Amino acid sequence: MSFLVTRIEKEYCTAAWHRVKDHLKPAIKRSKGRWEPEYVLASLVTGRHNLWVITDETRKVVGAMTTEVVHYPEKRMLMIHFLGGSEMDKWYVDMSDAMTEHAREAGCIGIECIARSGFWKWFQNDSFERTAVFYEKSI
């Protein structure tokens, strides 16, 4: 089965939100009040963050992700903020490939995120380095 990973332009995020919010809510909830779904949507429609939608061959949404290009004094990184969905084992590689390509095009030298420990099962095989619960990937 193949999966389509699509970055949604900010003008279409409000329309796409109803299809992805349930996939993102568990990750947003883990922020312990730092974020709420309406704040995430606001960051998407303003263009601060990017929305990614993962669909299967039938166009059913199976996952979603939000990212941001972060400018540090010495480098630029693509930060994954929220990621969720079902059967991630099946679409992780497609998602990672699309995210890596986007990061390169945006001038980033790597990908980073803070994630629950369970994500290590995917990240460890994808060139990420585990530094406590902060995962990094150089590209």
Buried (B, 14 or more C-beta within 10 A) or exposed (E): EEBBBEEBEBEBBEEBBEBBBEBBBEBBEBBEEEBEBEEBBBBBBEEEBBBBBBBBEEEEBBBBBBBBBEEEEEEBBBBBBBBBBBEBEBBBEBBBEBBBEBBEEEEBBBBBBBBEEEBBEBBEEBBBEEEEEEBBBEB
